[in-house]
Amino acid sequence: MDVAKVLGLVQPLISRIESGERKLDPIEFGELCKLYKRGVRYFLPDIPV
């Protein structure tokens, strides 16, 4: 799956996100949750409710 294409971003930007060089904004994070069919808690289990 081409995550960059699905999110409308360029591949180098996805690589920077994956390496921790760039943070996700909340909208991008929400789109990734939808893409992978996982809730926020799957990626961030320790956040308070």
C-alpha positions in Angstrom: 0.0 0.0 0.0 1.3 3.4 -0.9 0.6 5.4 2.3 2.0 8.6 0.8 -0.4 8.4 -2.1 -3.4 7.6 0.1 -2.7 10.5 2.4 -1.8 12.9 -0.4 1.8 13.4 0.8 5.2 12.8 -0.8 7.2 9.7 0.1 10.1 11.7 1.7 7.6 13.3 4.1 6.3 9.8 5.1 9.9 8.7 5.7 10.5 11.7 8.0 7.3 10.9 9.9 8.4 7.2 10.3 11.9 8.2 11.5 10.5 10.7 14.0 12.0 13.7 12.2 8.5 15.2 11.6 5.4 15.0 13.8 2.0 14.1 12.5 -0.7 16.7 12.7 -4.0 15.5 14.2 -5.7 15.3 10.8 -2.9 13.1 9.4 -3.0 10.9 12.5 -6.8 10.5 12.1 -6.3 9.5 8.4 -3.7 6.9 9.4 -6.0 5.4 12.0 -8.7 5.1 9.3 -6.2 3.7 6.8 -5.0 1.0 9.1 -8.5 0.5 10.7 -7.2 1.0 14.2 -8.3 3.3 16.9 -6.2 6.0 18.6 -5.6 3.8 21.6 -3.9 1.2 19.4 -1.1 3.7 18.5 -1.2 5.6 21.8 -2.2 3.2 24.6 -0.9 5.3 27.4 -2.8 8.6 26.8 -5.3 9.6 29.4 -9.0 9.5 28.5 
